[in-house]
Amino acid sequence: MTSDGFNFAWSKNEINAVRHHLGEVAQSTAFKGSLRSQQFLRYIIEKTLKGEIDSLKERTIGVELFRRSPDYDTGQDAVVRVTASDVRRRLLQHYGRYGDASEFHIQLPRGSYVPEIVQHELSVRLATEARFVEVSEEPAGGKIDSPWERESTKTREYLWIGMAIGAATCLMLVLAGVELSSAFKSKPATALPPWTAILQHGHETQIITSDPNVEELQELTGHDVSVSDYANHRFIPDGTILTRDQEQFYRFYQHADNAAAVDTPLAVSIARLVPGDISIRIHSARSLRLTDLQNDDNVILIGSPRSNPWAELFQNQLDFRFVFHKELTQEIVENVHPRAREDARYLPTARGFATGESFALVALVHNPNQSGRVLLLAGTNGEGTEAAGHMVTDRDHLVEALKYCGISTSGPVQDFELLLKLGTLAGSPSVTNMVACHLLPSRSSR
């Protein structure tokens, strides 16, 4: 195992260490009271340790672990998907409280039943955490002890940074909505569009993280959640009859409010760009109210309308629009005003945590009837959203994108939408290419 990933070449000592850690997690407070989630976690870890990840598929898990018949209807019986979602939530809760004392970190990416087991060096985590933020409230899981106080008593610790810091921090930020401290210093990218519109003195900037559970709820029930229904917390139509497992997931959804895994590092990357005298607040999509958008704040929306329904409010300003294709059971991008050598539809070939092609959008638009601007960062999957975020937070890539769009790096701010195509490999974006860029009409011409 390495500090940045997952290794199939397990040594005997590593296997014993992982199994010991697995026992601690399965018996932790987060997993207490859910024997099924404990069994699921042990099952996928043991399969992984034995190198049997090819068998970690929904039907196989349903048959072997939950004793379903080999021909059972996975569309009607969502026991595997529901349990996997519950395990993701419990892992987030566990590492949010105890992650800074853990040698390993287990995570289960959305769209996959193959777990990742990560081992991290203390020095890496401390270097990252030194740039971190202050929060106004403790997280729901309890106070997180400072690792600096423990450093004098240990010469070496193994700590995770990716999901552990991300999950704990995002949980705190999402629940509290906090103002970031001046520890994040200005970066050169802030002098370029779209940041010159989004980060303005006298305007607070809100970062709205996605709601991956609403996407999963829509997949389980087959019902789309409009922004109006989402705002009113009507997540399923009245009179809808749910299966036992759908009802279980819905009860879980009502209490879970977690950001997608890619949102947290993206929010941190954005925060690093922000001068200390500009206020940023982070909210979860589900905690937001329509009145929060009816002001002059600038807004950064992370996620497509499927996972962040608030993005639907700004779709009509765009030519490239995310649409859920029911036959393909995934989001695609429709080009409502195709130009020369542009397609009317862009169909991804990679679902979450898969290898293939995906699409993403970076767009700067106006908030209707307000003076603020909205920056949309979204992908047809999590990898796409990650690529969109990297495009705008990396100065060199941002300069290249502005040049591609014909936008001056020093002129007036111009609304635009940039469509990206990216390759994905096992859950990570690889090569990203710019497909098309449309400059949008100014407010006065609308």
C-alpha positions in Angstrom: 0.0 0.0 0.0 1.0 3.6 -0.6 0.0 7.0 0.7 -1.9 7.8 -2.4 -3.8 4.8 -3.2 -4.6 1.1 -3.3 -2.3 -1.8 -3.9 -3.2 -5.4 -4.7 0.2 -6.7 -3.6 -0.8 -7.2 0.0 1.9 -8.5 2.4 0.9 -10.7 5.3 1.6 -7.8 7.8 -0.5 -5.4 5.8 -3.4 -7.8 5.6 -3.3 -8.3 9.4 -3.1 -4.5 9.9 -6.0 -3.9 7.6 -8.1 -6.6 9.3 -7.3 -5.2 12.7 -8.4 -1.7 11.5 -11.5 -3.2 9.9 -12.5 -4.8 13.3 -12.1 -1.4 15.0 -14.2 0.3 12.4 -16.9 -2.3 12.4 -17.2 -2.2 16.2 -17.1 1.6 16.4 -19.9 3.8 17.5 -20.7 4.7 13.8 -21.5 1.1 12.9 -23.2 0.2 16.2 -26.7 -1.0 15.7 -26.4 -2.0 12.1 -25.3 -5.6 11.8 -26.0 -5.5 8.1 -23.7 -2.6 7.4 -21.0 -4.3 9.5 -21.4 -7.5 7.5 -21.3 -5.6 4.2 -18.1 -3.7 5.2 -16.4 -6.9 6.3 -17.5 -8.7 3.1 -16.1 -6.1 0.6 -12.9 -5.7 2.6 -12.2 -9.5 2.7 -13.0 -9.8 -1.0 -10.5 -7.1 -1.7 -7.8 -8.5 0.5 -8.2 -11.8 -1.3 -8.0 -10.1 -4.7 -11.6 -11.0 -5.6 -12.7 -7.6 -6.6 -14.2 -8.8 -9.8 -17.0 -10.4 -7.7 -17.9 -7.1 -6.1 -20.9 -6.5 -8.2 -24.5 -5.8 -7.1 -26.0 -9.1 -8.0 -23.2 -11.2 -6.7 -23.2 -9.4 -3.3 -27.0 -9.7 -3.2 -26.8 -13.5 -3.7 -23.7 -14.3 -1.6 -24.2 -11.8 1.3 -27.9 -11.2 1.5 -29.1 -14.6 0.3 -31.1 -13.4 -2.6 -32.0 -15.8 -5.4 -29.6 -15.7 -8.4 -32.3 -14.2 -10.6 -33.6 -11.6 -8.2 -34.7 -8.3 -9.6 -32.1 -5.7 -8.6 -34.3 -2.9 -9.9 -37.0 -3.8 -7.3 -34.8 -5.0 -4.6 -32.2 -2.3 -3.8 -30.7 -4.0 -0.7 -27.1 -3.8 -2.0 -27.4 -0.1 -3.1 -29.1 0.9 0.1 -26.6 -0.8 2.3 -23.7 0.6 0.4 -25.0 4.1 0.9 -25.5 3.4 4.6 -21.9 2.2 4.8 -20.6 5.3 3.1 -22.5 7.5 5.6 -21.1 5.5 8.6 -17.6 5.6 7.3 -17.9 9.4 7.0 -19.1 9.6 10.5 -16.4 7.3 11.9 -13.5 9.1 10.2 -14.9 12.5 10.9 -14.4 11.7 14.5 -11.5 9.3 14.7 -9.8 9.7 11.4 -6.8 11.7 12.6 -5.8 8.8 14.8 -6.3 6.1 12.2 -3.5 4.4 10.4 -5.8 3.5 7.5 -8.7 5.1 5.8 -11.4 3.0 4.1 -13.7 4.6 1.6 -16.3 3.3 -0.8 -16.6 5.5 -3.9 -20.1 6.1 -5.3 -21.0 3.9 -8.2 -18.6 1.1 -7.0 -18.6 -1.7 -4.5 -14.8 -1.9 -4.5 -13.4 -0.2 -1.4 -10.2 1.9 -1.3 -7.8 1.5 1.6 -5.4 4.4 2.0 -2.4 4.8 4.3 -1.0 8.2 4.8 2.1 9.8 6.4 1.8 12.3 9.2 3.9 14.8 7.4 1.7 15.0 4.4 -1.4 15.6 6.5 0.2 18.2 8.7 1.4 20.1 5.7 -2.1 20.2 4.4 -3.8 20.9 7.7 -1.5 23.9 8.4 -3.4 25.7 5.7 -6.8 24.8 7.0 -9.8 26.9 8.2 -11.4 27.9 11.4 -15.0 26.8 12.1 -17.6 28.5 14.2 -19.1 25.2 15.6 -18.0 21.7 16.4 -19.1 19.0 14.0 -22.1 16.9 14.8 -19.8 13.9 15.6 -18.0 15.7 18.4 -14.9 17.8 18.8 -11.9 16.7 16.7 -8.8 16.7 18.7 -5.8 18.7 17.4 -3.1 16.5 16.0 -0.5 19.1 17.0 -1.1 18.3 20.7 -0.4 14.6 20.0 2.7 15.2 17.9 5.1 15.6 20.9 4.1 12.1 22.2 4.6 10.3 18.9 7.5 10.2 16.6 5.5 8.9 13.7 1.9 8.4 12.9 0.0 7.2 9.9 -2.9 9.5 9.1 -5.2 9.9 6.1 -5.9 13.3 4.6 -8.2 12.9 1.6 -11.6 11.8 2.8 -10.8 12.1 6.5 -9.9 15.8 6.5 -12.3 16.4 3.7 -15.2 14.6 5.3 -14.7 16.1 8.8 -14.2 19.6 7.4 -17.0 19.5 4.9 -19.3 18.2 7.6 -18.3 21.1 9.9 -18.6 23.7 7.1 -21.8 22.3 5.7 -23.5 22.2 9.1 -22.3 25.5 10.3 -21.8 27.6 7.2 -18.5 29.3 8.1 -16.3 32.2 7.2 -12.9 31.1 6.2 -9.9 32.5 8.0 -7.1 34.5 6.4 -4.8 31.5 6.4 -5.6 31.1 2.7 -3.5 33.6 0.8 -4.3 35.1 -2.5 -3.1 33.2 -5.6 -2.5 34.7 -9.0 -5.6 33.0 -10.4 -7.8 35.4 -8.5 -6.7 38.1 -10.8 -8.3 36.3 -13.8 -11.9 35.8 -14.8 -14.2 34.2 -13.6 -12.7 34.9 -10.1 -12.7 38.7 -10.7 -16.5 38.4 -10.8 -16.9 35.8 -8.0 -14.4 37.2 -5.4 -15.4 40.8 -4.9 -15.0 43.1 -1.9 -18.3 43.9 -0.3 -19.9 40.7 -1.7 -19.9 37.4 0.2 -19.3 34.3 -1.9 -21.3 31.2 -1.1 -20.0 27.7 -2.1 -22.9 25.2 -2.4 -21.8 21.6 -2.3 -23.9 18.9 -4.0 -26.3 16.4 -2.5 -25.2 12.9 -3.8 -27.9 11.2 -1.9 -30.7 13.0 -3.8 -29.2 11.6 -7.0 -29.3 8.1 -5.5 -32.8 8.7 -4.2 -33.9 9.5 -7.8 -32.2 6.4 -9.1 -33.9 4.2 -6.5 -37.5 5.6 -6.9 -37.4 6.5 -10.6 -38.8 10.0 -9.8 -37.1 13.2 -10.8 -36.7 15.9 -8.1 -37.3 19.4 -9.4 -35.7 22.4 -7.9 -39.1 23.5 -6.6 -39.7 20.1 -4.9 -36.2 20.1 -3.6 -36.6 23.6 -2.1 -39.8 22.5 -0.4 -38.2 19.2 0.7 -40.7 17.2 -1.3 -38.3 14.5 -2.4 -40.8 12.0 -3.6 -44.3 12.6 -5.1 -47.2 12.3 -2.8 -48.8 8.9 -2.8 -45.7 7.1 -4.0 -45.5 3.5 -2.7 -41.9 2.6 -1.8 -40.5 -0.8 -1.5 -39.0 -1.8 1.9 -35.5 -1.0 0.9 -36.5 2.3 -0.8 -38.3 3.3 2.4 -35.2 2.4 4.4 -33.0 4.5 2.1 -35.5 7.4 2.3 -35.4 7.4 6.1 -31.6 7.5 5.9 -31.8 10.3 3.3 -33.9 12.5 5.5 -31.1 12.6 8.1 -28.0 12.3 6.0 -26.6 15.5 4.5 -23.2 14.7 3.0 -21.3 16.3 0.2 -19.9 14.3 -2.6 -16.3 13.1 -2.1 -15.0 15.4 -4.8 -16.7 18.5 -3.4 -14.5 18.8 -0.3 -11.1 19.0 -1.9 -12.5 21.3 -4.6 -13.9 23.6 -1.9 -10.5 23.6 -0.2 -8.7 24.4 -3.5 -11.1 27.3 -4.1 -10.5 28.5 -0.5 -6.8 28.6 -1.1 -7.4 31.2 -3.8 -9.3 33.6 -1.6 -7.8 36.7 -0.1 -8.2 36.9 3.7 -10.4 40.0 3.5 -13.1 38.3 1.3 -15.8 36.3 3.1 -16.7 32.8 1.9 -19.4 30.6 3.3 -20.0 27.0 2.5 -23.4 25.3 2.6 -24.8 22.0 1.6 -27.4 22.0 -1.2 -30.0 20.6 1.2 -29.5 23.2 3.9 -29.9 26.1 1.3 -33.1 28.0 1.0 -34.3 30.0 -2.0 -33.9 33.2 0.0 -30.2 32.5 0.3 -29.9 33.0 -3.4 -32.2 36.1 -3.5 -29.4 38.5 -2.6 -26.3 40.1 -4.1 -23.9 37.4 -3.0 -21.8 35.6 -5.6 -22.3 31.9 -5.7 -20.3 28.8 -6.7 -22.5 25.8 -7.4 -20.8 22.4 -7.4 -22.5 19.5 -9.2 -25.1 19.1 -12.0 -28.8 19.5 -11.5 -29.1 15.8 -10.8 -27.0 16.1 -7.7 -27.5 19.8 -7.0 -31.0 20.7 -8.0 -30.3 24.4 -7.4 -28.3 24.4 -10.7 -31.6 24.0 -12.5 -32.3 27.7 -11.7 -29.6 28.8 -14.2 -30.0 26.2 -16.9 -32.0 28.4 -19.2 -29.1 30.8 -19.5 -27.0 28.0 -21.0 -26.6 26.3 -24.4 -25.0 23.2 -22.8 -27.5 21.7 -20.4 -27.5 18.5 -18.3 -30.3 16.2 -19.0 -31.1 12.8 -17.4 -31.5 10.2 -20.2 -33.9 7.6 -18.8 -33.0 5.0 -21.4 -29.3 5.3 -20.7 -30.0 5.9 -17.0 -27.4 8.6 -16.8 -26.9 12.3 -17.4 -25.9 13.6 -20.8 -25.2 17.1 -22.1 -27.6 18.6 -24.7 -26.5 21.5 -26.9 -29.6 23.5 -27.5 -27.9 25.9 -29.9 -25.2 23.8 -31.7 -22.7 25.7 -33.8 -20.5 24.6 -36.7 -18.8 21.3 -35.9 -20.6 20.9 -32.6 -22.8 18.0 -31.6 -26.4 18.3 -30.4 -25.7 15.7 -27.8 -22.7 14.6 -25.8 -23.0 11.1 -24.4 -20.5 10.0 -21.7 -19.3 6.4 -21.8 -18.0 6.3 -18.3 -20.2 6.2 -15.2 -18.9 7.0 -11.8 -15.6 5.3 -10.9 -15.2 3.7 -14.4 -13.0 4.0 -17.4 -14.2 5.9 -20.5 -15.2 9.4 -21.5 -17.1 12.0 -19.5 -18.1 15.6 -19.9 -18.0 18.7 -17.6 -19.1 22.3 -17.7 -17.6 25.5 -16.4 -20.0 28.4 -16.7 -20.2 31.9 -15.4 -23.7 33.4 -15.5 -25.8 36.1 -13.7 -28.1 35.4 -10.8 -31.5 36.5 -12.2 -32.8 39.7 -10.7 -29.7 40.0 -8.5 -26.4 41.7 -9.0 -24.3 38.7 -8.1 -22.7 36.2 -10.5 -22.9 32.4 -10.4 -20.0 30.0 -11.2 -21.2 26.5 -12.2 -18.8 23.6 -11.9 -20.4 20.3 -12.9 -19.8 17.0 -14.6 -21.8 14.1 -15.8 -20.1 12.2 -13.0 -17.8 13.0 -10.1 -14.7 12.9 -12.2 -16.1 15.5 -14.5 -16.9 17.8 -11.6 -13.3 17.3 -10.3 -11.9 18.2 -13.8 -14.1 21.4 -13.9 -12.8 22.4 -10.6 -9.2 21.8 -11.5 -9.7 23.9 -14.7 -10.6 27.0 -12.8 -8.2 26.6 -9.8 -5.1 25.9 -11.8 -3.8 29.2 -13.2 -2.1 27.8 -16.2 -5.1 25.8 -17.3 -7.4 28.7 -16.6 -5.3 31.0 -18.8 -5.5 28.4 -21.6 -9.2 28.1 -21.2 -9.7 31.9 -21.4 -7.6 32.0 -24.5 -9.6 29.2 -26.0 -12.8 31.1 -25.3 -11.4 34.4 -26.6 -11.8 36.1 -23.2 -9.3 38.8 -22.2 -7.5 38.1 -19.0 -7.6 41.7 -18.1 -10.8 43.0 -19.8 -14.4 43.3 -18.6 -15.9 40.1 -17.1 -17.7 38.1 -19.7 -20.3 35.4 -19.0 -19.4 32.1 -20.7 -19.8 28.4 -20.8 -17.0 26.0 -21.5 -17.7 22.3 -22.3 -14.9 19.8 -21.4 -14.4 16.2 -22.4 -12.2 14.1 -20.2 -11.0 10.6 -20.0 -11.6 8.8 -16.7 -9.5 5.9 -15.3 -10.7 4.0 -12.2 -12.3 7.0 -10.7 -9.8 9.8 -11.6 -9.9 12.3 -14.5 -7.1 11.9 -16.9 -6.7 13.9 -20.1 -9.1 16.8 -20.3 -9.8 18.6 -23.6 -11.9 21.7 -24.4 -14.7 20.8 -26.7 -16.6 24.1 -27.1 -17.0 27.6 -25.6 -19.9 29.9 -25.9 -19.9 33.5 -24.8 -23.2 34.4 -23.3 -25.2 37.6 -23.8 -24.6 40.4 -21.3 -27.3 41.3 -18.8 -28.4 44.4 -20.8 -29.0 42.3 -24.0 -31.1 39.7 -22.3 
